[in-house]
Amino acid sequence: MIKKLGTIAIISIVLILAYKIILQINDALKSGDRLSSQAETVYELEKENKELKKKLSEVESPEFIEEEARNKLGLGKNGEVIVIIPDKTLKQVMEGSSSAKPVRLPNYQGWLKVFFH
């Protein structure tokens, strides 16, 4: 009877230890997955950081600043004449050019034009 209780106690202890070891292995695997996920996040953030630094150096360049001043602020160099077309005139010109219909050729004439013109 004591041998049976001892055997049951030893088996119980072994099962409990095996269970605890399995839990620790599972936690270690989950930690590895989290670590891989975070490493991927760090890589993506570093890549984005490099792109932003590149963009910053482009934006800080004198050429970019001059181009933005010309395009968005309407500034020019000394001696240049700035021409500003009113929106109303610009709309009239744009509407006039879009009202023309494209000429639709028959299919065979279109192909002939592609290959022989």
Protein Blocks (a to p, Z undefined) as FASTA:
>chain_A
ZZmmmmmmmmmmmmmmmmmmmmmmmmmmmmmmmmmmmmmmmmmmmmmmmmmmmmmmmmmp
mklmmmmmmmmnopacehiacddddfklmmmmmmmmmmpccddddfklmmmmmmmZZ
